[in-house]
C-alpha cells in the first residue's frame, strides 16, 4: 500500500499527460502531491521530510510551470529531488557517526563500516547521475520522451541500481556461522 501511495502522484501525472497535456498533468501532479501529504498526515499525524520536500518542490515548480506556461520548471523537479538526495547521502558522512544508509538499514543488516561508506557514496553518485540524466533527457528529447523517461526510465534505472546494491551487500553481510550437522 505504501509503495502505491508513494508512486501515485507520478503515475497520475503520467496518465493525465497521456490523456491531455503537460499543463493538465502538472495540475494533477500538484493535487496528487498535496493529497499524498494530507493522507500521510491523517494516518500518522506527522509527515516525514521527504514527502514534504517533494510536495513543496512540486507546488513551487509545478506552479511556475502553470503560471509561466513553461514545462521546464516541472521537468527540473526530478533533478532537484535527486540532487537533494545526493547531498543528504554526502552530508551524512560528516554529520553523525553513521551514514544515512546505515541509519536507514542498519537495524536490518549488519555490514562492516567501510561497506556502508562505499554504499553511501554509490547512492550519492547514483542520485547525482540521475539528476544529470533527467536534465539531459529534458533538454535533448521531446516532452513525451521525458515523461516516459520520468516514469519508466528513472524507475527502471533505480530498480537496476537497487539490485546491484543488493548483490554487493550480500557479499559483505556479516552472518553467524552455524556448524552443519554431520550424520
Buried (B, 14 or more C-beta within 10 A) or exposed (E): EEEEBBBBBBEBBBEBBEEEEBBBBBBBBBBBBBBBBEBBEEEEEEBEEEBBBBBEBBBBBBBBBBEEEEBBBBBBBBBBBBBBBBEBBBEBBEEEEBBBBBBEBEEEBEBEEEBBBBBBBBBBEBBBBBBEBBBEBBEEEEBEEBBBBBBEBBEEBBEEBEEEBEEBBEEBEEEEEEEEEEE
